[in-house]
Amino acid sequence: MIYSTGEAWSQAKNKQVLLFGMSGLGKTYLSNMLRAAPPDEGGWFHYSVDYRIGTRYMGEFIADNFKLEAMKVPLLRELLMSDSVCIASNITFNNLAPLSTYLGKPGDSARGGLAFGEYMKRQEQHREAEIAATLDTRWFIERARALYGYQHFICDTSGSVCEVVDPWNPEDPVMRQLSETLLLVWIKGSEAHTEELVRRFDRAPKPMYYQPAFLHQMWEEYRGSHDVTEAGCDPDHFVRWTYARALAHRQPRYAQMAEWGVTVTADEVAQVRNPADFNALIAAAIERKRRAA
């Protein structure tokens, strides 16, 4: 780890940290809180991997998909063909709906589903984009400091980062770069948090990225157990059914990633109110790991 003790973290002139874990446990909450802190509290640059994916690496895919739908409307088609209108997504740190909408869900087109082949193509686009956007972190650390003068840097990763790295491989290029430039922090949820995430997802199921092997397994198991064809699959029901299994699939991957850094709990994160609280939390997590070594 780039900070060997809690004291080293506390005294560091430049703090560089990466948060990872399931969506909904506090990554963006902490990032927004630090970004909004007064300059005299250090000045934190917030780098959102999801935002980078949706703007730099998948922005054209998203916009083209919007245009494809607009071309089905005669008036909009005429305006687009004459360059009279511009269609673009409006992704923000707190609204990633255009990216989720593009990823989509497999199944019945009448219920908003995609053909499975198209769905897997978009999943692969996301995998490549997520790796590239995550590796961009190092460049943004330098950019934030040289261009904007920020002292500290926080990287808010996608919930699927564990799906695009091999944390058991000490030579994994993404894990090596991240661990050499930032302190990796896992926000770990309890069983109660997992149950709440599942309930929240049931209310509003959204597309996610999954490893291809896991996704193919879920797709075959679901269609077999529910006796449905690809065209007859309810897209929302499939992603709801898959979500709880995805949480279980990701837990050991997150835990192994944490071997490269430290762990804090979602309950601890919920108590953080300002940068001083955050710094104390991270220092305590480093010391906890050091004593356990």
Disulfide bonds with the S-S distance in Angstrom:
none
